[in-house]
């Protein structure tokens, strides 16, 4: 099989391997060499006419395209989406299922963690070094006496001051801090500030009702009188937390307590054909058990949002999603950008041409069940089922928001390859193609490229992904976790002016 046709109405097919000039494809010959994963026209497409893949619009012909032509950035143009939206017209609830469990940490407030960390959370970049020094003190040798503690993780960032004290940016950062402070994968939390920053720790405590206690402490460098004393005091506070955190033990918990962040990065043409549909199948299995899948990356559903509004449980939910789309159109326009600035050069090398094409594949991670909730960036996700969270397409910022929203696992598909990992929620990585899976075998937990070769199908691979949800949630390290990734992938989305 040299090409894949995804729908009878498509006017392009995708090459499964590199094709030379004059290769036979569906009754015609290629007019030029076609890289693997790239598109070939199957009929004449006149200038300005739609180019279709997945039975959906992915762009318009920028020039006349002949059968056999390579269809890519040189002859497709992007236009902003302009379509009529439907709401709640494609509702396909999954059949409820029960009985699947994992070994998790049941917290006093009823939430369930998949890991047992102590967090050092910073309010501002000025306290980042102190937080790193505190967490770095707790080496594996020093933690050996506390086998139930997964580690001491520092969450540092580059903002927290030089920003407005209200508005989208400030509110998003406060939600991130609150989300990490209350995350079920944290047994204890130490918040470290400077003292004079815009993002005051005391404001967060007042706004979110956080209370000091043996496993929740705060401190400011200016009050303690300097960096050295702050580090010493922080180490002492965490040393007092460790015996308490070590008392946590794993117990059987229903799969309904899993909240999985659905991510993709370094996508290629196979993302929407192999790994993303398989992850979507796994998401439906999780939803059937009463669990939650959280899709994000608003710029990367652009052009596919009409498919999601049809799955919205009601008009209000669908309109919330469209409100995010309109915000992003305005955001990119006022910053003199374009929604088509995404895909990246790597995405394009992998065969993706426009954001419309990329989005249609990315949305497949959400499966087929109804869309039950739409959330702001880093907002606490309370609905059970398939949900959506606003975020940029930049993976570290997006995942940071999803984890702040309560996700206790991350599942990340990639075609070009990724070395991403996250804390405190571990990341499972899925390869879209077998070549990359073999090349980066130490990083890829699952190879979904076998769907393309016929060795497996979407349902089989989706079941494998779902079973890995349960295994990793129970303590099995994912490959990125085993390599120590996650200490530098905490990146709160910085919205608004830096002043």
MOJOVEN-V265876 format. One record per residue. SS is DSSP state (@ for helix, = for strand, . for the rest). PHI is phi in whole degrees, -180 to 180 (* if undefined). Layout:
BEGIN
ss:phi
SS:PHI
SS:PHI
END
This chain:
BEGIN
ss:phi
.:*
.:-87
=:-138
=:-121
.:-104
.:-90
.:-156
.:-59
.:-86
.:-68
.:-108
=:-137
=:-126
=:-113
=:-74
.:-85
.:-153
.:-64
=:-112
.:-80
.:-61
.:71
.:-70
=:-77
=:-139
.:50
.:88
=:-137
=:-118
.:-67
.:-92
.:-154
.:-68
=:-119
.:-68
.:-59
.:87
.:-95
=:-95
=:-125
=:-70
.:-106
.:-158
.:-68
=:-127
.:-75
.:-51
.:89
.:-81
=:-67
=:-106
=:-122
=:-146
.:60
.:63
=:-133
=:-72
=:-119
=:155
=:-130
=:-64
.:-83
.:-155
.:-63
=:-117
.:-101
.:-55
.:93
.:-74
=:-71
=:-110
.:-159
.:-62
.:-77
.:-138
=:-121
=:-116
.:-98
.:-135
.:-57
.:-67
.:-151
.:-147
.:-84
.:-103
.:-115
.:-128
.:58
.:-102
.:-136
.:-93
.:-129
.:-60
.:-80
.:-67
.:-60
.:-141
.:-140
.:108
.:-79
=:-135
=:-142
=:-96
=:-124
=:-101
=:-82
.:-88
.:-62
.:-86
.:96
.:-75
=:-127
=:-101
.:-104
.:-139
.:-135
=:-99
=:-108
=:-104
=:-115
=:-106
=:-99
.:-89
.:-155
@:-60
@:-64
@:-104
@:-66
@:-64
@:-60
@:-63
@:-63
@:-63
@:-63
@:-67
@:-65
@:-62
.:-91
.:-73
@:-54
@:-64
@:-73
@:-95
.:-60
.:-77
.:-127
.:-65
.:-88
.:-101
.:-77
=:153
=:-112
=:-112
=:-97
=:-114
.:-115
.:-151
.:-107
.:-134
.:108
.:-145
.:63
.:-140
.:-68
.:-85
.:-157
.:94
@:-58
@:-65
@:-66
@:-65
@:-64
@:-65
@:-65
@:-64
@:-63
@:-63
@:-63
@:-62
@:-75
@:-66
.:-105
.:-66
.:-67
.:-84
=:-110
=:-82
=:-145
=:-140
=:-120
=:-99
=:-123
=:-122
.:-90
.:137
.:-109
.:-69
.:-66
.:-87
.:-73
@:-62
@:-62
@:-63
@:-62
@:-61
@:-67
@:-68
@:-110
.:69
.:-80
.:-121
.:-67
=:-171
.:-56
.:-109
=:-143
=:-130
=:-134
=:-163
=:-123
@:-59
@:-66
@:-71
@:-84
.:82
.:119
@:-65
@:-59
@:-66
@:-63
@:-63
@:-62
@:-68
@:-65
@:-61
@:-64
@:-64
@:-73
@:-59
@:-74
@:-78
@:-56
@:-62
@:-70
@:-64
.:-70
.:-74
.:-68
.:-133
.:-77
=:-135
=:-62
=:-133
=:-70
@:-60
@:-62
@:-84
.:-84
=:-130
=:-108
=:-77
=:-100
=:-132
=:-143
.:-159
.:59
.:-72
.:-137
.:-63
.:-87
.:-55
.:-80
.:-111
.:-117
@:-66
@:-67
@:-62
@:-66
@:-65
@:-61
@:-64
@:-63
@:-62
@:-63
@:-62
@:-66
@:-61
@:-59
.:-84
.:94
.:-84
=:-130
=:-111
=:-121
=:-81
.:-146
.:65
@:-54
@:-63
@:-102
.:-117
.:-65
.:101
.:-121
@:-63
@:-66
@:-73
@:-77
@:-65
@:-65
@:-92
=:-65
.:-67
.:-158
@:-63
@:-61
@:-66
@:-63
@:-67
@:-61
@:-64
@:-66
@:-61
@:-66
@:-61
@:-65
@:-61
@:-68
@:-61
@:-68
@:-60
@:-69
@:-65
@:-73
.:-100
.:57
.:-115
.:-143
@:-59
@:-88
@:-61
.:-100
.:-82
.:-83
@:-56
@:-65
@:-58
@:-68
@:-62
.:-84
.:110
.:-85
.:-106
.:-125
@:-64
@:-62
@:-66
@:-62
@:-65
@:-62
@:-76
@:-66
@:-64
@:-64
@:-62
@:-85
.:67
.:-127
.:-75
.:-61
=:-85
=:-104
=:-163
=:-129
=:-125
.:-68
.:-58
.:66
.:-74
.:-64
.:-86
.:-106
.:-76
.:-98
=:126
=:-86
=:-133
=:-133
=:-123
.:-64
.:-169
.:-69
.:-81
.:-68
@:-56
@:-60
@:-68
@:-65
@:-65
@:-56
@:-66
@:-65
@:-65
@:-60
.:-76
.:114
.:-64
.:-105
=:-144
=:-127
=:-123
=:-129
=:-94
=:-153
.:-109
.:-82
.:115
.:-147
.:-112
.:-75
.:-152
.:-150
.:-132
.:-84
.:-92
.:-70
=:-104
=:-99
=:-113
=:-123
=:-84
.:-83
.:-139
@:-72
@:-60
@:-68
@:-59
@:-72
@:-66
.:-117
.:-64
.:-79
.:-114
.:-98
.:-75
=:-140
=:-102
.:-91
.:-66
@:-66
@:-66
@:-69
@:-83
.:88
.:-73
.:-149
.:-124
@:-60
@:-65
@:-64
@:-70
@:-63
@:-63
@:-62
@:-64
@:-61
@:-63
@:-72
@:-50
@:-66
@:-68
@:-69
@:-60
.:-84
.:122
.:-64
.:-68
.:-74
@:-65
@:-66
@:-65
@:-63
.:-88
.:89
.:-70
.:125
.:-78
.:-122
.:-104
.:-85
.:-137
.:-60
.:-65
.:-95
.:-104
.:98
.:-74
.:-97
.:-115
END
